[in-house]
């Protein structure tokens, strides 16, 4: 552990709050010399003072001991949330064209991750590779601890997904669509189905034919359909594409409830950066088949910039680096 790094971090936190060493010392009921020792890297705060500093500066104790903020994992308590998705060194090529290049990231219970990047960056290809719709060339994908190469059926049982558009039967009712999925997913709990119908706010239209639904209603029915097998991960490719502001808000509210109340992990691919900023805990930027950044949305809020600004900074930087190689 680097005591100097910890000390510098405490100094930076104090300055952000416009505190003097004496101000901080008074809050902690210690002398300013003790604060000075921490900041000069001569010693570390003990457990009691770590808790106090954590509360004063709104950072975790681990962040203090690491000497830096960890925006990426800010919203996830790793000690109480299980890992639901592990992607390690995944690559995929079509002929001589490499569409995924050494992709690695993790997802945890209740995590909402936004996957963004330019057209053709590899977002949909990554989703299809995770779901084994594309066979990866190398690397490991584990879904809820199931390796997709060794336990494909078990791993996919834990995932609900909508890629591009919901797969629905237009000439029958929303309820009958759900009944077909109930049979296929072996879901015999009618109460759960009714809970989902209310969750997606379709109780007044569930008996209408799907062809009479608006695009937003179809998306909500698609999410309901994907949730019938009680997945631990929900993967959505452009879920708000073409929706009006009201439809976008409805989808956002549903996904936040699923994350908080059901601890479902959600991976969303989208071009609507403002919506990703509103709903996600973390953002992964992918360009030319590579992850160029993986960060917590708190970092954007902390720096007082928009996700669009952050995205443009990172993609332009990535382009410059690739041009220099």
Residue pairs with C-beta under 8 A, 6 or more apart in sequence:
1 44
1 65
2 41
2 67
3 41
3 42
3 43
3 44
4 41
5 41
5 66
5 67
5 68
6 38
6 41
6 44
6 64
6 65
6 67
7 38
7 39
7 40
7 41
7 42
8 39
8 41
8 67
9 63
9 64
9 67
9 68
10 35
10 38
10 39
10 45
10 53
10 64
11 39
13 53
13 57
13 59
14 20
14 21
14 23
14 24
14 35
14 39
14 57
16 57
17 56
17 57
20 32
21 32
21 35
21 36
21 39
22 32
24 32
24 35
24 56
25 31
25 32
25 34
25 35
27 52
27 56
28 34
28 35
28 49
28 52
28 53
30 49
37 43
38 44
38 45
44 65
45 53
45 64
50 61
50 64
50 65
51 61
53 59
53 61
53 64
54 60
54 61
54 64
57 64
59 69
60 70
62 70
63 69
63 70
69 299
69 302
70 296
71 295
71 296
71 297
71 298
71 299
71 302
72 282
72 294
72 295
72 296
72 299
73 296
74 281
74 296
74 298
75 111
75 281
75 282
75 296
75 298
76 108
76 110
76 111
76 281
78 108
81 108
81 109
81 110
81 111
81 263
82 108
82 109
82 144
83 106
83 107
83 108
83 145
84 107
84 108
84 109
84 111
84 143
84 144
84 158
84 232
84 233
84 265
85 106
85 107
85 130
85 141
85 142
85 143
85 144
85 233
85 265
85 267
86 106
86 107
86 140
86 141
86 142
87 103
87 104
87 105
87 106
87 130
87 139
87 140
87 141
88 104
88 139
88 140
88 141
89 102
89 103
89 104
89 138
89 139
89 140
90 100
90 102
90 103
90 104
90 126
90 129
90 136
90 138
90 139
90 140
90 141
91 98
91 100
91 101
91 102
91 103
91 136
91 137
91 138
91 139
92 98
92 99
92 100
92 125
92 129
92 134
92 135
92 136
92 137
92 289
93 99
93 137
98 289
99 122
99 125
99 289
100 122
100 125
100 126
100 129
100 136
100 289
101 288
101 289
101 290
102 139
102 290
103 122
103 126
103 139
103 286
103 289
103 290
103 291
104 139
104 291
105 113
105 284
105 291
105 294
107 113
107 233
107 265
107 267
108 265
109 232
109 263
109 264
109 265
110 259
110 260
110 263
110 264
110 265
111 259
111 265
111 266
111 281
111 282
112 255
112 256
112 259
112 265
112 266
112 268
112 279
112 280
112 281
112 282
113 265
113 266
113 267
113 268
113 280
113 281
113 282
113 283
113 284
114 268
114 269
114 270
114 276
114 279
114 280
114 282
114 283
114 284
114 297
115 123
115 126
115 127
115 267
115 268
115 269
115 270
115 284
115 286
116 123
116 269
116 270
116 271
116 273
116 276
116 283
116 284
116 285
116 286
116 311
117 123
117 285
117 286
117 287
117 315
118 287
118 315
121 286
121 287
121 288
121 289
122 286
122 288
122 289
122 290
123 237
123 269
123 286
124 163
124 164
124 237
124 269
125 134
125 289
126 286
127 161
127 163
127 235
127 237
127 267
127 269
128 134
128 163
129 135
129 136
129 141
130 141
130 143
130 148
130 235
131 156
131 159
131 161
131 163
131 235
132 141
132 148
132 152
132 156
140 147
140 149
141 147
141 148
141 149
142 148
142 155
143 155
143 156
143 158
143 159
143 233
144 155
144 158
144 232
144 233
146 154
146 155
146 158
147 155
148 155
148 156
157 229
157 231
158 231
158 232
158 233
159 231
159 232
159 233
159 234
159 235
160 226
160 227
160 228
160 229
160 231
160 233
160 234
160 235
161 226
161 234
161 235
161 236
161 237
162 219
162 222
162 223
162 226
162 235
162 236
162 237
162 239
163 235
163 237
164 237
164 238
165 218
165 222
166 218
166 219
166 221
166 222
166 223
166 225
167 222
167 225
168 177
168 210
168 218
168 221
168 222
168 225
169 176
169 177
169 180
169 210
170 209
170 210
170 211
171 209
171 210
171 211
172 209
172 210
173 206
173 207
173 208
173 209
173 210
174 202
174 205
174 206
174 207
174 208
174 210
174 213
174 217
174 221
175 197
175 206
175 207
177 210
177 221
177 225
178 193
178 196
178 197
178 206
178 221
178 224
178 225
178 228
181 187
181 225
181 228
181 229
182 188
182 193
182 228
185 228
185 229
186 229
187 193
187 228
187 229
187 230
192 228
192 230
193 228
196 224
196 227
196 228
197 203
197 206
197 224
199 224
199 227
199 254
199 257
199 258
200 220
200 221
200 223
200 224
200 254
201 220
201 250
202 217
202 220
202 221
202 224
205 212
205 213
205 217
210 218
210 221
213 221
214 247
215 242
215 243
215 247
216 243
216 244
216 246
216 247
216 250
216 251
219 239
219 240
219 243
219 247
219 251
220 250
220 251
220 254
223 234
223 236
223 239
223 251
223 254
226 234
227 234
227 258
227 264
231 264
232 263
232 264
232 265
233 264
233 265
233 266
233 267
234 255
234 258
234 264
234 265
234 266
234 267
235 266
235 267
236 255
236 266
236 267
236 268
236 269
237 269
238 269
238 270
238 271
239 251
239 255
239 268
239 270
240 247
240 248
240 251
240 252
240 270
240 272
240 275
241 270
241 271
241 272
243 251
248 272
248 275
252 275
252 278
252 279
255 266
255 268
255 279
256 279
258 264
258 266
259 265
259 266
268 276
268 279
268 280
270 276
273 306
273 307
273 308
273 311
274 306
274 307
274 308
276 283
276 307
277 297
277 300
277 306
277 307
280 297
281 296
281 297
282 294
282 295
282 296
282 297
283 293
283 294
283 295
283 296
283 297
283 300
283 307
283 310
284 291
284 293
284 294
285 291
285 292
285 293
285 294
285 311
285 314
285 315
285 318
286 292
287 315
287 318
287 319
288 318
288 322
290 318
292 314
292 315
292 317
292 318
293 314
295 310
297 307
299 310
300 306
300 307
300 310
303 310
